[in-house]
Amino acid sequence: MTDMHEMSLCENLVEIVVKSAQNESVNQVERIYLEIGQLSCVEVDAMHFCFDVISKGTVAEGAQLIIEQVPGQAKCHQCKTQFAVSSHYAICPSCEHHKFTVISGDQMQIKNMEVI
């Protein structure tokens, strides 16, 4: 079953794309490049499905959604080591401290659009 989280994200995505297309007098969007962090709790397959459903009847209908997954990176509060992280419950590999700041991998952003 499709997650409502991805449906809501796709509604916002299509709204942004449609507004941008209107501002630029674009008739059709061919490709949308998204960057989605691995820590963002977004299911890529669900995004593709939801995008196809939500974009129907808009300038984004039929557009290819190209998603780049960005790995998580964090910085330890204690030793300041920067390290790869795949979970919000990780520990620092240098000092085993459990408090860190995520510095990348939790975002979702439109990187680019190709239009006709």
KEKE-3310 file (N, C-alpha, C; in steps of 0.2 Angstrom, whole numbers, plus 5000, padded with zeros to 4 digits):
npx = (5004:5002:5011:5005:5014:5023:5013:5009:5021:5023:5012:5015:5027:5023:5015:5024:5032:5022:5019:5031:5033:5022:5026:5037:5031:5030:5026:5027:5034:5048:5058:5062:5073:5077:5084:5086:5088:5095:5092:5079:5068:5060:5052:5058:5052:5038:5038:5039:5028:5017:5020:5017:5003:4998:5003:4995:4986:4993:5006:5017:5013:5018:5031:5048:5054:5068:5078:5091:5099:5105:5118:5119:5127:5136:5140:5150:5145:5154:5168:5169:5171:5168:5156:5150:5132:5119:5107:5097:5100:5113:5130:5145:5159:5172:5172:5162:5151:5134:5127:5125:5125:5116:5122:5120:5109:5096:5088:5076:5075:5072:5082:5084:5075:5070:5063:5050)
npy = (4994:5011:5024:5038:5048:5049:5052:5065:5072:5071:5078:5091:5092:5092:5103:5113:5111:5114:5127:5133:5130:5137:5150:5151:5149:5136:5122:5108:5097:5087:5080:5078:5081:5074:5075:5065:5062:5048:5047:5052:5046:5043:5033:5027:5020:5021:5035:5036:5030:5038:5050:5048:5046:5058:5068:5067:5075:5087:5099:5091:5078:5062:5065:5061:5055:5057:5051:5054:5046:5052:5049:5047:5059:5063:5073:5071:5076:5076:5072:5078:5071:5068:5057:5043:5039:5029:5028:5036:5032:5029:5027:5036:5031:5034:5038:5032:5039:5044:5056:5066:5077:5078:5081:5079:5070:5070:5077:5083:5088:5098:5097:5100:5103:5097:5104:5106)
npz = (5000:4996:5004:5014:5016:5005:4995:4999:4998:4985:4980:4984:4977:4963:4963:4965:4953:4943:4946:4943:4930:4924:4927:4919:4906:4901:4892:4894:4905:4904:4912:4929:4941:4956:4973:4985:5002:5011:5024:5025:5026:5015:5003:4988:4977:4980:4979:4965:4960:4966:4961:4947:4948:4954:4945:4934:4921:4922:4918:4921:4918:4913:4914:4917:4932:4940:4952:4964:4977:4992:5002:5020:5031:5046:5060:5074:5091:5101:5098:5086:5074:5057:5049:5039:5040:5042:5049:5061:5073:5075:5080:5084:5075:5079:5093:5099:5104:5105:5101:5088:5074:5060:5044:5031:5019:5024:5017:5004:4988:4973:4960:4947:4931:4916:4901:4888)
capx = (5000:5006:5012:5002:5019:5025:5008:5009:5027:5022:5007:5019:5032:5019:5013:5030:5033:5017:5020:5037:5031:5018:5030:5041:5027:5032:5020:5028:5040:5051:5062:5063:5079:5076:5089:5082:5093:5094:5089:5073:5062:5056:5052:5059:5047:5032:5038:5038:5021:5013:5021:5013:4996:4997:5005:4990:4982:4997:5012:5022:5011:5023:5038:5053:5056:5075:5080:5097:5099:5111:5120:5119:5133:5135:5146:5149:5145:5159:5175:5169:5172:5162:5156:5144:5127:5113:5102:5097:5102:5120:5135:5151:5164:5178:5172:5156:5146:5128:5124:5128:5121:5116:5124:5117:5106:5090:5084:5073:5075:5072:5089:5083:5069:5070:5056:5049)
capy = (5000:5018:5028:5045:5053:5050:5056:5072:5075:5072:5084:5097:5092:5093:5110:5117:5110:5117:5134:5135:5129:5143:5156:5151:5148:5130:5118:5101:5095:5080:5076:5081:5078:5075:5073:5062:5059:5041:5047:5056:5041:5043:5027:5029:5017:5025:5042:5036:5028:5043:5055:5046:5047:5065:5072:5066:5081:5093:5099:5086:5071:5058:5067:5055:5057:5054:5052:5053:5045:5055:5045:5051:5061:5066:5076:5069:5082:5075:5072:5082:5067:5067:5050:5041:5037:5026:5028:5042:5029:5027:5030:5039:5026:5036:5038:5029:5044:5043:5062:5069:5082:5076:5087:5078:5064:5070:5082:5081:5094:5098:5099:5102:5101:5098:5106:5107)
capz = (5000:4996:5010:5013:5016:4999:4992:5001:4995:4977:4979:4985:4971:4957:4964:4963:4946:4939:4947:4940:4923:4923:4928:4913:4900:4899:4891:4896:4908:4902:4917:4935:4945:4963:4977:4992:5007:5013:5030:5024:5027:5009:4999:4981:4973:4982:4976:4958:4959:4968:4956:4941:4950:4956:4940:4928:4919:4923:4913:4923:4917:4908:4915:4920:4939:4941:4959:4966:4984:4995:5008:5026:5034:5052:5064:5081:5095:5106:5095:5080:5068:5052:5047:5036:5044:5039:5054:5066:5079:5074:5085:5081:5074:5083:5100:5101:5107:5102:5099:5082:5070:5053:5040:5024:5019:5026:5013:4998:4984:4966:4958:4940:4927:4909:4899:4881)
cpx = (5004:5006:5009:5008:5022:5020:5008:5015:5026:5017:5011:5024:5028:5017:5018:5032:5028:5018:5026:5036:5027:5022:5035:5038:5029:5026:5020:5034:5042:5054:5062:5068:5078:5082:5085:5088:5090:5091:5082:5067:5057:5057:5052:5053:5040:5032:5036:5030:5016:5014:5017:5006:4995:4998:5000:4986:4986:5002:5017:5019:5016:5030:5042:5055:5063:5077:5087:5097:5106:5112:5120:5126:5132:5141:5145:5150:5151:5166:5175:5171:5166:5162:5149:5139:5121:5107:5102:5099:5109:5124:5141:5156:5170:5178:5166:5150:5140:5124:5128:5123:5122:5117:5122:5114:5099:5085:5081:5072:5075:5079:5088:5077:5071:5063:5056:5048)
cpy = (5006:5022:5035:5050:5054:5054:5063:5075:5076:5077:5090:5098:5095:5101:5115:5117:5114:5125:5137:5135:5135:5149:5157:5150:5142:5126:5110:5100:5088:5076:5081:5077:5080:5072:5071:5059:5052:5041:5051:5052:5041:5036:5029:5026:5020:5032:5041:5034:5034:5049:5054:5047:5055:5070:5072:5073:5088:5093:5094:5079:5068:5060:5061:5058:5053:5056:5050:5052:5048:5052:5050:5053:5064:5069:5074:5076:5081:5076:5076:5078:5067:5060:5049:5038:5034:5026:5034:5039:5026:5030:5032:5033:5027:5035:5035:5033:5044:5050:5065:5073:5079:5082:5085:5071:5064:5075:5079:5088:5093:5101:5103:5100:5102:5099:5106:5114)
cpz = (5000:5002:5009:5013:5009:4994:4993:4998:4988:4976:4979:4979:4965:4957:4962:4956:4942:4940:4943:4932:4920:4923:4921:4906:4897:4898:4893:4899:4906:4908:4923:4939:4952:4967:4983:4996:5009:5020:5031:5025:5021:5005:4991:4976:4974:4979:4968:4956:4961:4963:4949:4942:4950:4950:4934:4927:4920:4918:4915:4921:4912:4909:4918:4927:4940:4948:4961:4974:4987:5001:5014:5028:5040:5055:5071:5086:5100:5103:5088:5073:5063:5049:5043:5041:5040:5043:5058:5073:5079:5080:5081:5081:5078:5090:5103:5105:5102:5100:5093:5078:5063:5048:5032:5024:5022:5022:5007:4994:4977:4964:4951:4937:4920:4906:4891:4880)
residu = (MET:THR:ASP:MET:HIS:GLU:MET:SER:LEU:CYS:GLU:ASN:LEU:VAL:GLU:ILE:VAL:VAL:LYS:SER:ALA:GLN:ASN:GLU:SER:VAL:ASN:GLN:VAL:GLU:ARG:ILE:TYR:LEU:GLU:ILE:GLY:GLN:LEU:SER:CYS:VAL:GLU:VAL:ASP:ALA:MET:HIS:PHE:CYS:PHE:ASP:VAL:ILE:SER:LYS:GLY:THR:VAL:ALA:GLU:GLY:ALA:GLN:LEU:ILE:ILE:GLU:GLN:VAL:PRO:GLY:GLN:ALA:LYS:CYS:HIS:GLN:CYS:LYS:THR:GLN:PHE:ALA:VAL:SER:SER:HIS:TYR:ALA:ILE:CYS:PRO:SER:CYS:GLU:HIS:HIS:LYS:PHE:THR:VAL:ILE:SER:GLY:ASP:GLN:MET:GLN:ILE:LYS:ASN:MET:GLU:VAL:ILE)
# end
